[in-house]
């Protein structure tokens, strides 16, 4: 668990943004998207909100 936030405050790449948009449109849950992108749920939530993407509220 120590290396969990190794990528802390890293800027989003174009590839990550594309993947976020794709996964969000598929209706994936926040937790699953965060795991797929190796980013925190909070980071994914903030980025999705900034891009106007709806994220499924599944757990």
RODO-2510 file (C-alpha; in nm, 4 decimals, decimal comma):
residues 59
     n   res          X          Y          Z
     1     x     0,0000     0,0000     0,0000
     2     x     0,3043     0,2245     0,0406
     3     x     0,3419     0,2938    -0,3330
     4     x    -0,0282     0,3658    -0,3839
     5     x     0,0168     0,7371    -0,4577
     6     x     0,3472     0,7112    -0,6376
     7     x     0,1942     0,9139    -0,9215
     8     x     0,0736     1,1892    -0,6889
     9     x    -0,0053     1,5157    -0,8720
    10     x     0,1022     1,3838    -1,2135
    11     x    -0,0503     1,5658    -1,5104
    12     x    -0,3039     1,3732    -1,7189
    13     x    -0,1784     1,2446    -2,0537
    14     x    -0,3920     1,2528    -2,3683
    15     x    -0,4051     0,8713    -2,3658
    16     x    -0,5334     0,8673    -2,0060
    17     x    -0,8004     1,1251    -2,0876
    18     x    -0,9128     0,9198    -2,3896
    19     x    -0,9288     0,6067    -2,1749
    20     x    -1,1248     0,7924    -1,9052
    21     x    -1,3799     0,9095    -2,1633
    22     x    -1,4106     0,5584    -2,3093
    23     x    -1,4556     0,3869    -1,9729
    24     x    -1,7009     0,6503    -1,8462
    25     x    -1,9145     0,6135    -2,1612
    26     x    -1,9217     0,2361    -2,1053
    27     x    -2,0755     0,3051    -1,7648
    28     x    -1,7881     0,1703    -1,5547
    29     x    -1,7831     0,2473    -1,1831
    30     x    -1,5504     0,5100    -1,0412
    31     x    -1,3465     0,2526    -0,8491
    32     x    -1,2925     0,0403    -1,1621
    33     x    -1,1924     0,3422    -1,3727
    34     x    -0,9484     0,4592    -1,1050
    35     x    -0,7917     0,1116    -1,0916
    36     x    -0,7671     0,0918    -1,4728
    37     x    -0,5932     0,4302    -1,4890
    38     x    -0,3811     0,3714    -1,1742
    39     x    -0,5088     0,6982    -1,0300
    40     x    -0,6992     0,7788    -0,7131
    41     x    -1,0781     0,7841    -0,7217
    42     x    -1,0665     1,1518    -0,6227
    43     x    -0,8372     1,2365    -0,9134
    44     x    -1,0640     1,0550    -1,1604
    45     x    -1,3730     1,2233    -1,0143
    46     x    -1,2190     1,5718    -1,0469
    47     x    -1,1021     1,5111    -1,4038
    48     x    -1,4384     1,3660    -1,5100
    49     x    -1,6218     1,6634    -1,3602
    50     x    -1,3870     1,9052    -1,5388
    51     x    -1,4613     1,7277    -1,8684
    52     x    -1,8357     1,7089    -1,7971
    53     x    -1,8399     1,3278    -1,7884
    54     x    -2,1004     1,1398    -1,5865
    55     x    -1,9464     0,8636    -1,3723
    56     x    -2,1543     0,5670    -1,2586
    57     x    -2,2131     0,5686    -0,8822
    58     x    -2,1655     0,1909    -0,8500
    59     x    -1,9446     0,0453    -0,5774
***
